[in-house]
């Protein structure tokens, strides 16, 4: 998985279709926020509110936590 910030908007890619979909959800929200808003936004809570984390393995959740840490940096 590759993730980076381009022109203050997060960008990421992966070969996994599941992770690609999860990244799309996270990036859609992240790209609607300013950099300051991204630092304080609860992305984990957002995924939980959407009911997504309930369907993921702990390994996937751990991976998403690392992505969220990059989005919030």
C-alpha positions in Angstrom: 0.0 0.0 0.0 1.3 3.5 -0.9 0.0 6.6 0.8 1.1 10.2 0.6 -0.1 13.8 0.6 -0.3 15.5 -2.8 -1.2 19.2 -2.8 -2.6 18.8 0.8 -4.9 16.0 -0.3 -4.2 12.4 0.8 -3.6 9.8 -1.9 -3.3 6.0 -1.5 -3.3 2.9 -3.6 -3.2 -0.9 -3.0 -3.8 -4.1 -5.0 -6.4 -5.5 -2.5 -10.0 -4.7 -3.5 -11.2 -4.7 0.1 -8.5 -2.3 1.2 -9.0 -0.2 -2.0 -12.7 0.2 -1.0 -11.9 1.1 2.6 -9.3 3.6 1.4 -11.9 5.2 -0.9 -14.2 5.7 2.0 -11.5 7.2 4.2 -10.0 9.4 1.4 -13.4 10.7 0.4 -13.9 12.0 3.9 -10.3 13.1 4.3 -10.4 15.1 1.1 -13.5 16.9 2.3 -11.6 18.2 5.3 -8.8 20.8 5.7 -5.5 19.6 7.1 -6.4 21.0 10.5 -9.7 19.2 10.5 -8.1 15.9 9.4 -5.8 16.1 12.5 -8.7 16.1 14.9 -11.3 14.1 13.0 -12.1 10.6 14.5 -11.7 8.4 11.4 -12.0 5.2 13.5 -15.3 6.5 14.9 -16.4 7.4 11.4 -15.8 3.8 10.2 -17.6 2.4 13.3 -20.6 4.7 12.8 -20.8 3.4 9.2 -20.8 -0.1 10.6 -17.7 -1.1 8.7 -15.4 -2.2 11.4 -17.8 -4.8 12.6 -17.2 -6.8 9.4 -13.4 -6.6 9.4 -10.7 -8.9 10.8 -8.5 -7.5 13.5 -5.6 -7.6 11.1 -7.5 -5.3 8.7 -8.5 -3.0 11.5 -4.9 -2.8 12.6 -3.9 -1.9 9.0 -6.6 0.8 8.8 -5.3 2.2 12.1 -1.9 2.8 10.5 -3.6 4.5 7.5 -5.6 6.7 9.8 -2.5 7.7 11.7 -1.0 8.9 8.4 -4.2 10.7 7.4 -4.3 12.4 10.8 -0.6 13.4 10.8 
